[in-house]
Amino acid sequence: MRSMAGSTTPTGTVTRPEAADRVRRFTTAERWVHRTTGLLMLVCLVTAACLYLGPLAQLVGRRHLMVTLHEWSGISLPLPFLLGLLSPAFRADLRRINRLAVYDRQWLRAVRKRRNWPEARPAGKFNAGQKLYAGWIAGAVLVMMFTGLLMWFMGLLPFISRTSAIFVHDILAWAITFVVLGHMRKAFEDPEARLGMRTGYVSRSWAEMHHSRWLREERTGTVSENADKM
């Protein structure tokens, strides 16, 4: 369609927001690691529910298919993470997540005391809650894989009973379910955070409000080099 008089772009086109109003939060590689990990986790939880809950198991049926999907999605969970290590940006974010700064402790104190204003909860690219969630879920996935393998290959470690492996696996599965639901609830409460994970960009005003330390790092260049490439 032809453009109207005085316009510089064709009518009907959507222009990209000005760079000054947007900040790149995640690269394509980082977003795909998150999406594929989330999808595999969802398959694990749904198939587990189909195997564990009697009414749901009767409704769905096809137990052998559910078992196969559950086993292979669980085994595949670390693959997105391992492939993500090829990305400099993903490795830079791992370094961020693995460090608790002084202001992270301030963030946790503010949560404990129910202080909701932004100045009380300073954060870098990831706040303290996100760092704790990432560390907990990574450890939980490793334990789930270990106990799952013990259930799959019963002779792998004869000195650990299959009953013990099932008990730990089931208890941790419930814990993961509640934690993941909490993670999803927080995501649905923050449309801008979801936009950042979907498109890679967030508004500068949102970043200033919730992750001001990250913007300060970006301006001063204290982030590891090549962090925003790929």
C-alpha positions in Angstrom: 0.0 0.0 0.0 1.2 3.5 -0.9 2.1 5.9 1.9 0.1 9.0 2.6 1.5 12.5 1.9 4.0 13.6 4.4 4.6 10.1 5.8 8.0 8.3 5.6 6.8 4.7 5.9 4.2 2.7 4.0 0.7 2.9 5.4 -0.2 -0.2 7.5 3.3 -1.0 8.6 4.3 -1.3 12.2 7.5 0.6 13.1 10.0 -0.8 15.7 10.0 1.1 19.0 12.7 3.7 19.3 16.0 2.2 20.7 16.1 4.8 23.5 12.8 3.4 24.8 13.8 -0.3 24.8 16.6 -2.3 26.3 17.7 -5.7 25.1 17.3 -8.1 28.0 17.7 -11.6 26.4 19.3 -12.9 23.2 17.7 -15.4 20.9 19.8 -18.2 22.4 18.8 -17.4 25.9 15.1 -17.3 25.0 15.2 -20.6 23.3 17.0 -22.2 26.3 14.2 -20.9 28.5 11.4 -22.0 26.1 12.7 -25.5 25.5 13.5 -26.1 29.2 10.0 -24.9 30.1 8.4 -27.1 27.5 10.3 -30.2 28.7 9.5 -29.4 32.3 5.8 -29.0 31.4 5.8 -32.4 29.7 7.4 -34.0 32.7 4.8 -32.5 35.1 1.8 -33.3 32.9 2.9 -36.9 32.2 3.7 -37.4 35.9 0.2 -36.3 36.8 -1.2 -38.7 34.3 0.8 -41.5 35.9 0.3 -40.5 39.5 -3.3 -39.4 39.8 -5.8 -42.2 39.4 -8.8 -40.3 37.8 -6.5 -38.5 35.4 -4.7 -41.8 34.5 -8.1 -43.4 33.7 -9.2 -40.4 31.6 -6.0 -40.3 29.5 -5.1 -44.0 29.4 -2.1 -45.0 27.2 0.1 -45.5 30.2 3.0 -46.8 28.2 3.1 -43.7 26.1 3.0 -41.5 29.2 5.8 -43.4 30.8 8.0 -43.1 27.6 7.3 -39.3 27.3 8.0 -38.8 31.0 11.3 -40.7 30.9 12.7 -39.1 27.8 11.6 -35.5 28.6 13.3 -35.9 32.0 16.5 -37.2 30.5 16.4 -34.4 28.0 16.0 -31.6 30.5 19.7 -30.7 30.8 20.2 -30.5 27.0 18.9 -26.9 26.5 21.2 -25.8 29.3 24.2 -27.6 27.8 23.6 -26.2 24.3 23.1 -22.7 25.9 26.7 -22.8 27.1 27.7 -22.2 23.5 26.2 -18.7 23.9 28.4 -16.0 25.5 25.3 -14.1 26.7 24.0 -17.3 28.4 27.3 -17.9 30.1 27.3 -14.2 31.3 23.9 -14.6 32.8 25.0 -17.8 34.6 27.7 -15.8 36.2 25.2 -13.2 37.3 22.8 -15.8 38.7 25.6 -17.6 40.6 26.6 -14.4 42.6 24.6 -12.9 45.5 25.5 -9.3 45.8 25.0 -7.0 48.9 21.9 -5.5 47.3 20.4 -9.0 46.9 20.4 -9.4 50.6 18.7 -6.1 50.8 16.1 -7.4 48.4 15.4 -10.4 50.5 15.1 -8.3 53.6 12.5 -6.1 51.8 10.5 -9.2 50.8 10.5 -10.5 54.4 9.4 -7.1 55.7 6.8 -6.7 52.8 8.4 -3.6 51.4 7.1 -3.3 47.8 8.5 0.0 46.6 11.3 -0.3 44.0 14.0 1.5 46.1 13.6 -1.1 48.8 14.2 -3.9 46.3 17.4 -3.1 44.3 18.3 -5.8 41.7 20.7 -6.4 38.9 19.6 -8.2 35.8 18.1 -10.9 38.0 16.7 -10.2 41.5 17.6 -12.4 44.5 14.3 -14.3 44.2 15.1 -15.3 40.6 18.6 -16.3 41.6 17.4 -18.5 44.4 14.7 -20.1 42.1 17.2 -20.8 39.4 19.6 -22.5 41.8 16.9 -24.5 43.5 15.3 -25.7 40.3 18.7 -26.7 38.9 19.5 -28.8 42.0 16.0 -30.3 42.0 16.3 -31.4 38.4 19.6 -33.1 39.1 18.1 -35.1 42.0 15.0 -35.9 40.0 17.2 -37.3 37.2 19.3 -39.3 39.6 16.3 -40.9 41.3 14.5 -41.4 38.0 17.5 -43.3 36.6 17.6 -45.5 39.8 13.9 -46.3 39.1 14.6 -46.9 35.4 17.7 -49.0 35.9 17.1 -50.8 39.1 20.5 -52.4 39.2 22.4 -49.2 38.8 23.1 -48.7 42.6 22.0 -51.9 44.4 22.7 -50.4 47.8 19.9 -47.8 47.2 16.4 -49.4 47.3 13.9 -48.6 44.5 11.4 -47.7 47.2 13.7 -44.9 48.6 14.2 -43.6 45.1 10.5 -43.5 44.4 9.8 -41.7 47.7 12.3 -39.0 47.1 11.2 -38.6 43.5 7.5 -38.3 44.4 8.1 -35.8 47.2 10.4 -33.6 45.1 8.0 -33.8 42.2 5.3 -32.2 44.4 7.7 -29.5 45.5 8.7 -28.7 41.9 5.1 -28.5 40.9 4.3 -25.9 43.6 7.5 -23.9 42.9 6.9 -23.9 39.1 3.3 -22.8 39.6 4.6 -20.0 41.8 7.1 -19.0 39.1 4.3 -19.0 36.4 2.1 -16.9 38.7 4.8 -14.3 39.1 5.3 -14.2 35.4 1.6 -13.7 34.6 1.6 -10.8 37.1 4.3 -9.0 35.1 3.5 -8.6 31.4 6.7 -6.6 30.7 8.8 -9.5 32.0 6.9 -11.9 29.7 7.5 -9.5 26.8 11.2 -9.5 27.5 11.3 -13.3 27.4 9.1 -13.4 24.3 10.8 -10.6 22.2 14.1 -10.1 24.0 13.4 -6.4 24.7 11.8 -4.5 27.7 10.9 -0.9 28.2 13.6 1.2 29.8 11.2 2.5 32.4 10.4 -1.1 33.6 14.1 -1.9 33.8 14.8 1.3 35.8 12.0 0.4 38.2 12.8 -3.3 38.7 16.4 -3.8 37.6 18.2 -0.5 38.0 21.5 -2.0 39.0 21.5 -3.9 35.7 21.1 -0.7 33.7 23.9 0.9 35.7 26.1 -2.1 34.8 25.2 -1.7 31.2 26.1 2.0 31.2 29.4 1.5 33.0 30.4 -1.6 31.0 31.0 -3.8 34.0 29.2 -6.7 32.4 31.4 -9.4 30.8 32.4 -8.6 27.3 30.3 -10.2 24.5 27.4 -10.7 27.0 24.9 -9.2 24.6 26.2 -10.9 21.5 24.6 -13.9 19.9 
